[in-house]
């Protein structure tokens, strides 16, 4: 995942108050629950009621008897005091992302600037500790994260079983050159998903090539000045002539321009006077009802349905 060079700089995880193990950003002096994470001596002091309210699994952890750590036979903390913090399975970065969503969730302007990686960690923590609030918050921001690549987006959609993400992620991948995918993105995407993307791109490309090669038939209006001249004018507009680019060029763009953009462009197609406005209108109306659009939607729908079943 890449981020913009002008992205907001956020404090690194694991900051502590000078001379103590207290977390610099997540320690309240009136805290009622104390927590530490794997491979860290930092202690987080939070309001127990608020944490349990939005992450129900912490309510279970708080009433369980403190288990023994098999490695040293010492009793792990129950979170009731600074010296006996509750141990959770997370890294500093993961847990602090989770806490920021819970305790600083009102800072929407700042959270909007967080990169996709932050929200992925927050979602994973929310899933582990049963926090619907943070899961929904993460889903909302990830759906519009500018630094989330379509391959990563589709991978998250399938791993997290978020069906409404599959289609937009798949459509974005169709517009992405497969040669631009990094090895990491290819691994995340997986063979089956990659195959669906590649096959659908190929089906659409072949279909568009046929559309470009064969100009759609003209529908003549009763004001037509002559069918032959009218048809020739339409074909010139479709394929292009001299230095004028034809409408068909949009169908053979290597990056699969969205069909909606192509069809919208056709509404402004430049046609010579030999084709009357009546013929132009009827022909374009007919074109918008043909299988040019419907066929592509069928290809995409079939692939998306297959991905949803995976």
Residue pairs with C-beta under 8 A, 6 or more apart in sequence:
1 115
1 116
1 117
1 147
1 148
1 149
1 152
2 147
2 149
3 115
3 147
4 146
4 147
7 113
7 115
7 147
8 110
8 113
10 114
10 118
11 24
11 25
13 91
13 92
13 93
13 96
14 40
14 42
14 92
14 93
14 96
15 23
15 24
15 25
16 22
16 23
16 24
16 42
17 23
17 24
17 27
21 41
21 42
21 43
22 42
22 43
22 45
22 82
23 42
23 43
23 44
23 45
23 96
25 96
26 44
26 45
26 46
26 96
26 99
26 103
27 43
27 44
27 45
28 45
28 46
28 47
29 45
30 47
31 45
31 46
31 47
31 48
32 46
32 47
32 48
32 49
33 45
33 46
33 47
33 48
33 51
33 58
33 62
33 79
33 80
33 86
34 43
34 44
34 45
34 46
34 77
34 79
34 80
34 81
34 82
34 84
34 85
34 86
35 43
35 44
35 46
35 79
35 85
35 86
35 87
35 88
35 95
36 42
36 43
36 44
36 77
36 85
36 86
36 87
36 88
37 44
37 87
37 88
37 89
37 90
37 91
37 92
37 94
37 95
38 87
38 88
38 89
38 90
38 91
39 91
40 91
40 92
42 92
43 82
43 85
44 85
44 95
44 99
45 82
46 99
46 103
47 103
48 58
48 62
48 79
50 102
50 103
51 58
51 102
52 58
52 59
52 62
54 102
54 131
54 133
54 134
55 98
55 102
55 126
55 129
55 130
55 131
55 134
56 129
56 130
56 131
57 128
57 129
57 130
57 131
58 129
61 79
61 86
61 88
62 78
62 79
62 86
65 78
66 75
66 76
66 77
66 78
66 84
67 75
67 76
68 74
68 75
68 76
69 75
69 76
76 86
76 87
77 83
77 84
77 85
77 86
77 87
78 84
78 86
79 85
79 86
88 95
88 129
89 128
90 98
90 125
90 128
93 121
94 121
94 124
94 125
95 125
97 118
97 119
97 121
97 122
97 125
98 121
98 122
98 125
98 126
98 129
98 131
98 134
100 111
100 122
101 111
101 122
101 126
101 133
101 134
101 137
101 138
102 131
102 133
102 134
104 110
104 111
105 111
105 133
105 137
111 137
111 141
112 141
114 141
115 145
115 147
116 142
116 145
116 147
116 148
116 152
119 138
119 141
119 142
119 145
120 138
120 142
120 156
122 134
122 137
122 138
123 134
123 135
123 138
123 139
123 142
123 160
125 131
125 134
126 132
126 133
126 134
126 135
126 138
127 135
127 160
139 162
142 148
142 153
142 156
143 165
143 168
149 185
150 169
150 172
150 173
150 176
151 173
151 176
151 181
151 185
151 186
151 188
151 189
152 185
152 188
153 165
153 168
153 169
153 172
154 165
154 166
154 169
154 170
154 173
154 189
154 193
154 307
155 188
155 189
155 190
155 193
156 162
156 165
157 163
157 165
157 166
157 169
158 166
158 190
158 193
158 307
158 310
163 308
166 304
166 307
166 308
167 300
167 304
170 196
170 197
170 200
170 300
170 303
170 304
170 307
171 258
171 300
173 197
174 197
174 200
174 201
174 204
174 256
174 300
175 255
175 256
175 257
175 258
176 255
177 254
177 255
178 194
178 197
178 198
178 201
181 189
186 194
189 197
192 310
193 307
193 310
196 303
196 306
196 307
197 303
199 303
200 299
200 300
200 303
201 256
203 299
204 256
204 296
204 299
204 300
205 256
207 292
207 295
207 296
207 299
208 251
208 252
208 256
208 296
209 251
209 252
211 248
211 251
211 292
212 248
212 249
212 251
212 252
213 248
215 234
215 235
215 238
215 239
215 248
216 238
216 283
216 286
216 287
216 290
216 292
217 283
217 286
218 227
218 230
218 231
218 234
218 275
218 279
218 283
219 279
219 282
219 283
219 285
219 286
220 227
220 230
220 279
220 282
221 276
221 278
221 279
221 281
221 282
222 278
223 276
223 278
223 279
224 230
224 276
224 278
224 279
225 274
225 276
226 274
229 274
229 275
230 274
230 275
230 276
230 279
232 274
233 271
233 272
233 273
233 274
233 275
234 271
234 275
234 279
234 283
236 246
236 272
237 246
237 247
237 269
237 270
237 271
237 272
237 275
238 246
238 247
238 248
238 269
239 246
239 248
240 246
240 248
240 249
244 270
247 265
247 266
247 269
250 257
250 261
250 262
250 265
251 262
259 292
259 293
259 296
263 287
263 288
263 292
263 293
266 284
266 287
267 284
269 284
271 280
275 283
